[in-house]
Amino acid sequence: MSWIGWIVFGALAGWVASLVVRDGRPRGCITNMLTGILGAVLAGFIYQAATGEPWDFGWDWASFGVAVLGALVLLLIISLVTRRPNSRR
């Protein structure tokens, strides 16, 4: 996949993941792209470690699902790390 394909694929995967994880923080297009691309890479590494086979990302539903799952995991980790403690007034 070309680098333009990675950007488009990442933007779509990051956008879908941000729709699922609603933590009250607005995310922009660039953040969605980076989340989707990094999530796809993360999921590819996890897939390769679990199965021992390399994951070949292409334009198909399986790759999109893996990219969205990776972006979801990444968003959940980010929201756990950056969560603010509840302040009672």
Rosetta blueprint (number, residue, H / E / L):
1 M L
2 S L
3 W H
4 I H
5 G H
6 W H
7 I H
8 V H
9 F H
10 G H
11 A H
12 L H
13 A H
14 G H
15 W H
16 V H
17 A H
18 S H
19 L H
20 V H
21 V L
22 R L
23 D L
24 G L
25 R L
26 P L
27 R L
28 G L
29 C H
30 I H
31 T H
32 N H
33 M H
34 L H
35 T H
36 G H
37 I H
38 L H
39 G H
40 A H
41 V H
42 L H
43 A H
44 G H
45 F H
46 I H
47 Y H
48 Q H
49 A H
50 A H
51 T H
52 G L
53 E L
54 P L
55 W L
56 D L
57 F L
58 G L
59 W L
60 D L
61 W H
62 A H
63 S H
64 F H
65 G H
66 V H
67 A H
68 V H
69 L H
70 G H
71 A H
72 L H
73 V H
74 L H
75 L H
76 L H
77 I H
78 I H
79 S H
80 L H
81 V H
82 T L
83 R L
84 R L
85 P L
86 N L
87 S L
88 R L
89 R L
